[in-house]
Amino acid sequence: MSNHTVPALTMHHGLTIPQFGLGTFKVPPEEAQRVVEDGAAVGYRHFDTAQMYRNEKEVGLGLAASGLARSDYFLTTKLNNSNHEPDDARRSFDQSLVDLGVDYVDLFLIHWPLPTLYGGDFVSTWKVLEEFYADGRARSIGVSNFLEHHLQPILDQCDIVPMINQVESHPNLPMTALHDFHDEHGILTQAWSPLARGRLVDNPVLQRIGSQYGKTASQVALRWAIQRGDIVFPKSMHQERMAENIDIFDFELNEDDMAAVFGLDQGEAGRTGSHPNTMDRV
């Protein structure tokens, strides 16, 4: 059990979100219940899944078996790329609640903007998420993998500003301009792949900084993200690693350390996942 209290950030509509959580991307269904139970036992109270991951049911079973009350954890899921048409979005959201075994999710996201599909129209999809927010079944709504030019039509044409944008962000791809855009509009940044899919675990700059604090390179990368205001949820299927990842609230990076980590920026060369402008898998 972590001895360190995970801070919470306040979204623009007043609800809070734990700044640290557990990701379940590529956690196979047969492992997901155990992974969630292990995370809950270590002290995680924020869990992130998606229709695309095909493990919502097992994540729900893990939460049910964890002994946590529904009000004690924060649960996120995301709309699959095949479900952007309004009726498909409604039907699949209903199914997500059934599969997760809950009456509401704390956060529901459009997983990808898909600008080359659906006539480039994600605004009508967003308006359906506004319905879920209005009826209380999604306590917060947001997007994932949206860049500035994807966010702008929602800001211009819709009633609700996304509470969250979940994007690939890590020291090799810090997405500074997008972070600044989020700050301007009151959108919180969630960083997926905060360890660059494992590329950072042996990084010598992060290792050198960590050695000053008795921390690993991974812990330095996660601490950097926390200090810049990101919400992070590294994925691990191993309880020992989960415990290591969350053990970052007893030290603080100084300005020089932060600058050194920002210096690892590789721009687009640092991207490990799909580019939001061209991602079109359904």
C-alpha positions in Angstrom: 0.0 0.0 0.0 1.4 3.4 -0.9 1.9 5.7 2.0 1.5 8.7 -0.3 -1.8 10.5 -0.9 -2.5 11.0 -4.6 -3.5 14.6 -5.2 -6.7 15.5 -7.0 -7.2 18.1 -9.7 -10.5 20.0 -10.1 -12.1 20.0 -13.6 -13.8 23.1 -14.9 -17.2 21.9 -13.8 -16.1 21.4 -10.2 -15.6 17.7 -9.9 -12.2 16.3 -8.9 -10.1 13.7 -10.6 -7.2 11.8 -9.0 -4.0 12.8 -10.6 -2.7 9.3 -10.7 -4.4 6.1 -12.0 -4.0 2.7 -13.6 -4.2 2.2 -17.3 -5.5 -1.0 -18.8 -4.5 -0.6 -22.5 -3.4 -4.0 -23.9 -4.4 -5.8 -20.6 -6.0 -8.9 -22.0 -9.5 -9.7 -20.7 -8.3 -12.8 -18.9 -5.9 -10.7 -16.8 -7.9 -7.5 -16.4 -9.8 -8.5 -13.3 -6.6 -9.5 -11.4 -4.8 -6.4 -12.6 -7.5 -4.1 -11.3 -7.8 -5.9 -8.0 -4.0 -5.7 -7.6 -4.1 -2.0 -8.4 -6.8 -1.4 -5.9 -4.9 -3.3 -3.2 -1.8 -1.1 -3.9 -3.8 2.1 -3.4 -5.0 3.1 -6.9 -8.4 4.8 -7.0 -8.5 5.8 -10.7 -9.0 3.3 -13.4 -8.9 3.9 -17.2 -10.4 1.5 -19.8 -12.1 1.8 -23.2 -14.5 0.0 -25.5 -11.6 -0.6 -27.8 -9.7 -2.5 -25.1 -12.3 -5.2 -24.9 -11.8 -5.6 -21.2 -14.6 -3.4 -19.7 -16.4 -6.4 -18.3 -13.4 -7.7 -16.5 -12.3 -4.3 -15.3 -15.8 -4.0 -13.8 -15.5 -7.4 -12.2 -12.1 -6.3 -10.7 -13.7 -3.2 -9.2 -16.6 -5.2 -7.8 -14.2 -7.7 -6.2 -11.9 -4.9 -4.9 -14.3 -4.1 -2.0 -14.2 -0.4 -3.0 -17.4 1.5 -2.7 -18.5 3.1 -6.1 -17.9 6.5 -4.6 -14.3 5.6 -3.7 -12.9 5.2 -7.2 -12.8 7.2 -10.5 -13.7 5.3 -13.6 -13.0 6.3 -17.2 -14.0 4.6 -20.5 -13.9 5.7 -24.1 -16.0 5.5 -27.3 -14.8 3.1 -29.8 -13.9 4.4 -33.3 -16.7 2.3 -34.9 -19.3 4.0 -32.7 -19.2 7.7 -33.7 -22.6 7.9 -35.3 -25.0 9.3 -32.7 -27.2 6.1 -32.3 -24.1 3.9 -32.2 -22.6 6.1 -29.5 -25.8 5.9 -27.4 -26.1 2.1 -27.8 -22.5 1.5 -27.0 -22.5 3.8 -24.0 -25.4 1.9 -22.6 -23.5 -1.4 -23.2 -20.4 0.0 -21.5 -22.4 0.7 -18.3 -23.8 -2.8 -18.4 -20.3 -4.4 -19.0 -18.7 -2.3 -16.3 -21.5 -3.0 -13.9 -22.0 0.6 -12.9 -24.8 3.2 -13.1 -22.4 5.9 -14.2 -18.8 6.5 -15.3 -16.8 9.4 -13.9 -15.4 10.3 -17.3 -16.4 9.3 -20.9 -14.1 10.2 -23.8 -14.2 10.2 -27.6 -11.2 8.0 -28.2 -9.9 9.5 -31.5 -11.1 12.4 -33.6 -11.0 10.4 -36.9 -10.9 13.5 -39.1 -10.7 11.4 -42.3 -13.9 9.4 -41.3 -17.6 10.3 -40.7 -17.2 13.3 -43.0 -14.8 14.7 -40.5 -17.7 15.3 -38.1 -16.9 14.7 -34.5 -19.1 17.6 -33.4 -22.3 15.6 -33.6 -20.6 12.8 -31.6 -19.6 15.3 -29.0 -23.2 16.5 -28.7 -24.2 13.0 -27.8 -21.7 13.0 -25.0 -23.3 16.2 -23.8 -26.5 14.1 -23.5 -24.7 11.6 -21.3 -23.5 14.4 -19.1 -26.9 16.0 -18.9 -28.5 12.8 -17.7 -25.8 12.1 -15.1 -24.6 8.8 -16.6 -21.2 10.4 -17.4 -20.2 12.8 -14.6 -17.5 14.3 -16.9 -16.9 14.2 -20.6 -13.9 14.7 -22.7 -11.9 13.7 -25.7 -8.7 11.8 -26.4 -6.0 12.3 -29.0 -7.5 15.6 -30.1 -5.1 18.4 -31.3 -5.8 22.1 -31.2 -7.5 22.1 -34.6 -9.7 19.2 -33.5 -10.7 20.9 -30.3 -11.6 24.2 -31.9 -14.8 23.1 -33.7 -16.1 21.8 -30.3 -15.2 25.0 -28.6 -17.0 27.0 -31.4 -20.1 24.9 -31.9 -21.0 23.1 -28.7 -22.2 24.0 -25.3 -19.7 22.2 -23.1 -15.9 22.6 -23.2 -14.3 19.1 -22.8 -13.2 18.6 -19.2 -10.2 16.4 -20.3 -8.1 15.7 -23.3 -6.2 12.5 -23.0 -3.1 12.5 -25.3 0.2 10.9 -25.8 2.6 12.9 -23.7 5.9 12.1 -22.1 9.4 13.6 -22.0 10.2 12.7 -25.6 6.9 14.2 -26.7 5.9 16.9 -24.2 3.2 18.5 -26.4 3.9 21.9 -24.8 1.8 24.0 -27.3 -1.2 21.7 -26.8 -0.8 21.9 -23.0 -0.8 25.7 -23.3 -4.0 25.6 -25.4 -5.6 23.4 -22.8 -4.7 25.8 -20.1 -6.2 28.7 -22.0 -9.6 26.9 -22.2 -9.7 25.2 -18.8 -9.1 21.7 -20.2 -7.1 19.3 -18.1 -4.4 17.2 -19.8 -4.2 13.4 -19.3 -1.0 11.8 -20.4 -1.2 8.4 -21.9 2.0 6.4 -22.4 3.8 8.6 -19.8 6.8 6.3 -20.0 6.8 6.3 -23.9 5.9 2.6 -23.9 8.9 1.7 -21.9 11.5 3.7 -23.9 12.3 5.9 -20.9 12.9 3.2 -18.3 16.7 3.2 -19.0 17.1 6.9 -20.0 20.4 8.1 -18.6 19.2 11.7 -18.0 16.3 10.4 -16.0 18.5 7.8 -14.2 21.0 10.6 -13.2 18.2 12.8 -11.8 16.6 9.8 -10.0 19.9 8.9 -8.3 19.7 12.2 -6.4 16.4 11.1 -4.9 16.7 7.3 -4.7 14.2 7.0 -7.5 14.1 5.2 -10.8 14.1 6.8 -14.3 10.4 5.8 -14.6 9.5 7.5 -11.3 11.3 10.7 -12.4 9.3 10.8 -15.7 6.0 10.3 -13.8 6.9 12.9 -11.2 7.8 15.4 -14.0 4.3 14.8 -15.5 2.6 15.3 -12.1 4.5 18.5 -11.5 3.6 20.0 -14.9 -0.1 19.4 -14.0 -0.8 16.2 -16.0 -3.0 13.3 -14.9 -1.1 10.1 -15.5 -2.0 6.4 -15.5 0.9 4.2 -16.3 -0.1 0.6 -17.3 1.4 -2.3 -15.5 0.3 -5.9 -15.0 2.7 -6.5 -12.2 1.8 -5.4 -8.6 5.4 -4.6 -7.7 5.7 -2.2 -10.6 2.3 -0.7 -9.8 3.6 0.0 -6.3 6.8 1.6 -7.7 4.9 3.8 -10.2 2.7 5.3 -7.5 5.6 5.9 -5.1 6.3 9.4 -6.5 4.7 11.6 -3.9 7.5 11.8 -1.4 10.0 13.8 -3.5 9.9 16.9 -5.8 12.0 17.8 -8.8 13.7 21.2 -8.8 13.7 23.6 -11.7 16.9 22.3 -13.1 15.6 18.7 -13.0 12.4 19.8 -14.7 14.3 21.7 -17.4 16.5 18.7 -18.0 13.5 16.4 -18.5 11.9 18.9 -20.9 15.3 18.8 -22.8 14.5 15.2 -23.8 11.8 16.5 -26.3 12.2 14.8 -29.6 9.2 16.5 -31.3 7.3 14.2 -33.7 10.2 11.7 -33.6 9.2 11.0 -30.0 5.7 9.8 -30.9 5.1 6.1 -30.1 1.5 5.9 -31.2 -0.7 6.9 -34.1 -0.9 10.5 -35.3 -4.4 12.0 -34.6 -4.6 13.5 -38.1 -4.2 10.1 -39.8 -5.5 7.5 -37.3 -8.4 5.8 -39.1 -8.7 2.3 -37.7 -12.3 1.2 -36.8 
